[in-house]
C-alpha cells in the first residue's frame, strides 16, 4: 500500500492497535510513530518557543519521549524498527501537518470508537484527521 506511514501514538490501546496493524499489514513500509504534546490555545499559544507554549513543557516532553520509546519497543517485539517524532500543538492539526509536510503516504490512526453524544461532546481526533488530511487515512477500530 504505502511506503511511508505516520502512526499517531499516545500509549492508549487504540494507538497500540493502530501501530500493530500498520506493522503487521504493511511490513515493508517505513513507519513513524508520532506523539503530539498538547499545547493549550489562548494565552500560552502566543509564545514563540515551543517550550514556553506548554506549561510543564519539560515533563510533557519526557512523557512523550517515554511513550515513543514504548512504541519502539512494541515495534521491536513485532520484529520491526520504527522512527519516532515528537511535536507539540493541537493533535489533529499536528498530525495532518506532519503527514503533509513530511510527505507521508498515509496515516494509520486508532479510534476510541465513541458514538453519538459521547463523540459529539468529546470530539474525535481521528475524525478530525480524516476530514482535514490531504493524504489517505486508515482508521483502526
PyMOL commands that set and color helices and strands:
alter all, ss='L'
color gray80, all
select helices_A, chain A and resi 13-25+43-46+50-53+57-77+91-101+116-122+125-132
alter helices_A, ss='H'
color red, helices_A
select strands_A, chain A and resi 4-8+30-38+83-89+106-110+136-140
alter strands_A, ss='S'
color yellow, strands_A
deselect
rebuild
show_as cartoon
